[in-house]
């Protein structure tokens, strides 16, 4: 399954992406300073709120298009995707990194990047990297 080296490799392969530490010192990836994926350890109150369901491995925060996309991911694979009250009303999902497949990870990172990249840069990426049926 996936690890931080996979996240780093996928994210940094996207145009104009940089890796920067968050205020808490965790890794984050940005396109022109717009956050799209990040390392997101659970806070003590989140561990308490999740109880037995709180994961103990690495967690990746991922921007998604809208709350409907978030709900679809949460319903589709609750063993991988979850959220906490901190993210209520926010178009992002948390993923148990060690449980996500590499293909799904890459798809989600690219989608998150496309959401945050400037329109011209995203359009150029789509035209040069995605097959016509996926544009």
C-alpha positions, 0 to 999 in steps of 0.5 A: 500500500501507499506511504509518504514517499508515494505521496511525495513522488506523485505530488511533486511530479505535478507542475508547479508543486512544492512541498512545504511544512505546515505550521505544525511541522507536517508535510504539505503539498501546494500548487502556487501556494494553494494546499491540495494534500497534506499530512494530518495526524489526529489531534487528541480531541479527534482521537477521543471523538473517534474512539476505537475507530481512530486510526493509528497510522499515517493520515493524508488530508485531501482536497475534494471538489465538493461536499458531495464528493466527500460524502461519496468517498466516505460511503464508498470505502470507510476502511480508507476514508474518514472525517472528523468534526473539524472537517464538517462543512469542508471539502476535504477527506482524510485517508488512512495512507497505509490502506489506500491503493497506489492507483486511487492515491494518484487519482485523488492527488491529481484531482486535488491538484487540478482543483487548486491549480490555476485554470490555465495550468490545469487545462494544460495538464489535462490536455497533455496528460489525460486521454481524450475520454477523461477530459 
